[in-house]
Every structure is written in structure tokens, then in C-alpha cells.
Amino acid sequence: TYATQEERLLTKQSYHSMKIGVPLETSLAENRVAITPEGVHMLVSQGHELIVERGAGMAARYSDHAYSEAGAQIADDRQTVFQCPMLLKVEPPSKDELSLMPGKQILFSVLQPNMLTKAYLQAMVDKQMTAISYGGIKDKQGRAPFIRSMAEIAGNQAITVAMEYLSTWSDGKGYVMGGITGVPPTDVVIIGAGTVGTVAAKLATAMGASVKVFDASLSRIKALTDQVGHGIYTCTLQPQILAKALERCDVAIASLRPIQGRTPVVVSEDMVMQMKPRSLIVDISIDHGGCFETSEVTTWDAPVYTRHQVVHFCVPNITSRVARTASFALNNLTSPLCHEIANMGGLGQALRLSDNLRPSVYAFHGTLTDQDMADRFNLPSTPLSLLV
């Protein structure tokens, strides 16, 4: 015989204090840190233990002393940090860093789908890790705050970089953006009307430049126009019209969103060849392959190269150029998130109670939960809803 049981409802558990490790980032040109001294102070005051690797914040101009004064323990031994039950990183751990991790931990980091490897995902499985990508975390409005913040910074820096490499000092064309009485403005073409393109268009327009924006989505173009105003030229991605605009422009900024991990190449080499000598390309989309056929990844040691007399700036992760601002923006996500997880009684309970956190999880206790990611490498996966 069967008896009807009472309904069981999820209830909020007691506050769960955590031991959190903050490692020094070792990836090339990664200057950001996942949490600032202000965030450390907030979490320590709530009963958490923060272990910060010596030098973790130096590239972002946060001293070890600032972290220590905020209540963190400063560790000289990397293994001490990587053995913490929860890790706040920017880039995913390297092979050497994975070897320092005992497993059964919670890892927060950025995740670039185009840089994923089967070996990395297999390590998440073998070490029974729970792995969370900042980019998948949603706010109550369904937006991705990390992606938006980094995109805003990237749009800002696209114009800053353009101004720098247009200057005579950088062997550029010797132009300012505009706004000078009696002097023609600089022509700027922006490919992509998302957050990066919108911020770049706002800044360029405010400086007096003549701005043209192209995007495949009419709704994104409409949203950009609503924010920037009707004083700019907008158009869908029509190759002939785009080619004509590129022929006349002084600066071309690319910021298209990736499709299945790769941004579409919308500007051919022939189109680049028709651009004016010493004009400038800033390909923000280089993190996902780039939008120009002539784009190749560069580094901060040699950020630009010239092809067909056109200067190319193609440094990935442009937000690291202003690491303190980018770190503060990341801290705005990580420190409240840690508090929220603790307040709900731990990550497992938080995943049961919070719809906004679940999309960010791609491994849970060693089981891959992102089907697309697992299928790409022929690995098994299980929906998170069956595990929590």
C-alpha cells in the first residue's frame, strides 16, 4: 500500500560561512583580480575567511597591505590558496594550477567557449569540481551583469585606443575625434550595435566624430539610437554600403557578438585594401576570432601591425588595459554573490532557490551540466535540474 506524503518545500537554511581563495592570475596580460579589498572587507565582516595570494591585486593597483587591512590572510604558498573550498578567479585555472587543486571545490571564473579544451573539462570531472562562469550569471531582470560591465569598459577603451593611435605621437593620422570649430570631424564606423558599440558610439559622438553604426539586428539598432540619439547614421549589415563606409572612414571598430563561439567575418581583405592609408581598425571581437579577415591576435608588447597600409589593433581582453576599473566591476558581482550563496545556506541550496545562478553552472560535483559544451567534446552531461 502507498500513503500520501506531505508536500516538502524548500526552506532557507542557516548562514553558511566559507573559506575563499583568491589566486594571482598568471595568464598572459590578465591584470584583473576577482575581488577588491572592499569586497574582502564586506565578506570578512560577515564571517568568511579570505586567503589572497601575495601579489594577486598588484596589476590592478591593489596592494597586499590593502587586502591585509581588509581582513584577508596573505599567502605566499600557491597551494594554500588553491586548496580553499571556494576559488574566485578571473581566467580558468591552468594545467599547473589544476594540479594544485585537491578537488571537490567550487570554482568561479570567466569562461571563453572558443578557448575550451577537452582536457580542461575532463579535469573538472575527474576532480569532482563545481564550476561556474561569471558570464552565465543573471540578475533579476534576466541580464548578464558581468558581460554588460565588461562590454561597457570595452566600448570605452575602443575609443580611447582609437584616439591614442590616431595621434601624431603614435605615428597616426594626427587627428582628434572632432568638435573643433572649422575642422572636419573624424569618420568612425562601428560594426555591432550591442553594449560595446553603443558605448563607443556615445563617446565618439560626444567628442564630435561623425559616426556610422552597422548591425544585423534592427532591434539592436533601434535600442542604440534610443540611447545615443538620432544624430548618427545607422544601417543593417549590407556589404556594399559597409564597404563604401569603410572606404571613407578613419577608424573602424568591430564589436559583433559571437555565433556558436565565433564572431562572423563581415569585412573581407579586399574591403580592407580599399580603406584609406593609415586608417585604423580596432577589432574588439578578436577574443572570438575577429570580424575582419585581416585581423590577427596581438599582444600589449606589440599591440598594432600594419597590413595594406591600414593599422590593426587586435589585443584580446581589452578590459585588462584598465584593470582597476574592470576589477571593481567584477567585485560588484563576486562579493554580493558570495554573500547571497552564504545567506541561502551554501551553493547547493542557492542553486535550488535561485533561477539566476543556475544558467552559469557548467559542472556540478564532477558532472558536466552544459549539454552543448559536453557534446562539443563528446562527453556525457546531465541537466542540473536533476542534480540539485
NORPE-V364832 format. One record per backbone hydrogen bond with DSSP energy under -1.0 kcal/mol. NH is the residue of the N-H (numbers start at 0). CO is the residue of the C=O. Records with the same first field share a line. If there is no record, write none. Layout:
NH=CO, CO
This chain:
12=343
15=341
19=48
20=85
21=50
29=26
39=35
40=36
41=37
42=38
43=39
44=40
46=43
47=42
48=17
50=19
51=72
52=21
53=74
55=52
57=54
60=57
61=56
66=62
67=63
68=64
69=65
70=67
71=66
72=49
74=51
80=76
81=77
82=78
83=80
85=18
86=105
87=20
88=107
97=93
98=94
99=96
100=97
103=126
105=84
106=129
107=86
108=131
109=89
114=111
115=112
120=116
121=117
122=118
123=119
124=120
125=121
126=122
127=124
128=123
129=104
130=362
131=106
132=359
133=108
135=132
136=133
137=355
138=142
141=138
147=143
148=144
149=145
150=146
151=147
152=148
153=149
154=150
155=151
156=152
157=153
158=154
159=155
160=156
161=157
162=158
163=159
164=160
165=161
170=167
171=166
173=165
174=165
182=179
185=176
187=209
188=250
189=211
190=252
191=213
197=193
198=194
199=195
200=196
201=197
202=198
203=199
204=200
205=201
206=202
207=204
208=203
209=185
211=187
212=232
213=189
214=234
220=216
221=217
222=218
223=219
224=220
225=221
226=222
227=223
228=224
232=210
234=212
237=235
241=237
242=238
243=239
244=240
245=241
246=242
247=243
248=244
249=186
250=186
251=279
252=188
253=281
254=190
258=261
261=258
262=287
265=290
266=290
271=267
272=268
274=271
277=308
278=275
279=249
280=310
281=251
282=312
283=253, 281
285=282
287=284
288=285
289=284
292=266
294=291
297=313
304=311
306=309
309=306
310=278
311=304
312=280
313=302
319=316
320=317
321=318
325=321
326=322
327=323
328=324
329=325
330=326
331=327
332=329
333=329
334=330
336=332
337=333
338=334
339=335
340=336
341=337
342=338
343=339
344=341
345=340
349=345
350=346
351=347
352=348
353=349
359=356
360=357
361=130
362=130
363=366
365=128
366=363
368=361
373=369
374=370
375=371
377=374
378=373
381=367
385=382
386=383
387=383
